[in-house]
């Protein structure tokens, strides 16, 4: 079992880190008093949860006096690690000015908040297995650093869906592809009632050769790789033809096979059973 206690200064990136761990499959619990660390560990283990991350910081200041005892009790269990995030006062001030959020300590000035928070959380920082200074880190770099420490590499999820334009494109697609220029099996009587999931229907769709498909494949691959490089953990691509029965289905299935290295998978052939116009 992997169990991460995440702490650190307000504005240092704890939300980014916690979200990255959640996307990587961790059960995440925010604003958890240290007195509940052990109970959360045991409950998660009893339910078969393999990865857990809890966040404890200045918001739980009324409970931090028990950190030494709680940590001594927790750290003897398997897979426990404490990760602490910090940044320079200047950068913290810039981040607070951008977000305009109130500091949890609520002192008369942010600089005083930072000073008192560093003192308050010292009991956690001195017990940390990893201290990450986020002063010069982007959100993506922080995500990579946290996942590396956690021993987790969140896989990129490339989701492919076919649909028919006459039934409207899906609203949650990041990219919509129009493949209505491909040969339409609808106009072949023996293929009309069948779908692009069948080999001879797909052969008809691609009967003019692979030049057009190869162009689509290259564009989708580059777009997905750029999304992954930008820090996206998932990307939704919708492939459409007229009715969503033949061409879009065949193209979606082929893209999933050819983009396996990007974690491509077909999530749905939304309109394949509506049976109208390919």
Protein Blocks (a to p, Z undefined) as FASTA:
>chain_A
ZZdddeddehilpmmmmmmmmmnopacdehiafklmmmmmmmmmmnopabdcddddfklm
mmmmmmmmmmmmmmmpghiacddddddfklmmmmmmmnopacfklpabfklmmmmmmmmm
mmmmmmpfbdcdfklpcfklmmmmmmmmnopacddddddddddfklopafkbfbdcdfkl
pccfklpmklmmmcfkbmklmmmmmmnojklmmmmmmmmmmmmmmmmmnopabdcddddd
fkopmmmmmmmmmmmmmmmmnopacfbdfklmnopgZZ
